[in-house]
Amino acid sequence: MKELELTTKQAVEYLKENVKIHDNIEISYNRIFAEGEVLNVDFSKYFGQPGFRLLVSLDESGLGATIEIDIYEVEEDIIEFVHYPKNGEDVDVTVI
């Protein structure tokens, strides 16, 4: 597993460039921990501003729960994440 220490901006850029649909992710931000499969990556504009949202299906929940994470909204609160790409090496990112 590759380990990286990135600034907030670098972590967001990593997510934008590397996280794809069907990858798995564990992400901690603010007081939230979410773990699951990425179902969608959305770069649509919202209210005229660029957007970046991840739709994640939470693992092992009998409810079939999904959450949408607005990365730009929580970027200052991201603590760390582990990216498990479908094809490639796992990456553990700590935000400094």
C-alpha positions in Angstrom: 0.0 0.0 0.0 1.3 3.4 -1.0 1.2 6.1 1.7 0.9 9.8 0.9 0.8 13.0 3.0 -1.0 15.7 1.0 -2.3 19.2 1.7 -6.1 19.7 1.5 -5.9 21.0 -2.1 -3.6 18.1 -3.2 -6.0 15.6 -1.6 -8.9 17.0 -3.5 -6.9 16.9 -6.7 -6.0 13.3 -6.0 -9.7 12.4 -5.5 -10.6 14.2 -8.8 -8.0 12.6 -10.9 -7.8 9.0 -9.4 -11.2 7.9 -7.9 -13.4 6.2 -10.5 -16.8 4.5 -10.4 -16.6 1.0 -8.8 -13.5 1.9 -6.8 -13.8 1.5 -3.0 -13.0 4.3 -0.6 -12.8 4.8 3.1 -12.9 8.5 3.9 -12.9 10.4 7.2 -14.0 14.0 7.3 -15.1 16.2 10.2 -16.7 13.5 12.5 -17.8 11.3 9.7 -16.4 8.0 8.5 -17.8 6.5 5.3 -16.6 3.3 3.7 -18.0 1.8 0.5 -18.1 1.5 -3.3 -18.1 4.7 -5.4 -21.3 4.6 -7.5 -20.9 8.0 -9.2 -18.4 10.9 -9.6 -20.2 14.1 -10.5 -18.5 17.3 -11.7 -21.7 19.2 -12.6 -21.9 22.9 -11.9 -24.1 23.9 -9.0 -25.5 27.4 -8.8 -22.9 28.4 -11.5 -20.0 27.1 -9.5 -17.9 24.0 -10.3 -18.9 20.9 -8.3 -17.4 17.7 -7.2 -19.6 15.0 -5.6 -19.0 11.3 -4.8 -22.0 9.0 -4.4 -20.9 6.1 -2.2 -22.8 2.9 -1.4 -22.0 2.1 2.3 -20.5 -1.3 2.8 -22.3 -4.1 4.8 -25.4 -2.1 5.5 -28.6 -4.0 5.3 -30.4 -0.9 4.4 -28.7 -0.4 1.0 -27.7 3.1 2.1 -25.9 5.5 -0.1 -24.5 8.9 0.7 -23.4 11.8 -1.5 -20.3 13.7 -0.4 -19.8 17.2 -1.7 -16.0 17.2 -1.7 -15.7 20.9 -2.2 -18.0 21.6 0.7 -16.0 19.3 3.1 -12.5 19.7 1.7 -11.2 21.6 4.7 -12.6 18.9 7.0 -11.0 15.9 5.2 -8.7 14.1 7.6 -7.7 11.0 5.7 -8.9 8.5 3.1 -7.9 5.1 1.7 -8.5 4.6 -2.0 -8.9 1.0 -3.2 -8.8 1.2 -7.0 -10.4 -1.5 -9.0 -7.1 -2.0 -10.9 -4.0 -0.8 -9.1 -2.2 -0.3 -5.8 -4.1 0.8 -2.7 -3.3 4.3 -1.5 -3.6 5.6 2.1 -3.7 9.4 2.1 -3.3 11.5 5.3 -4.2 15.2 5.0 -1.7 17.5 6.6 
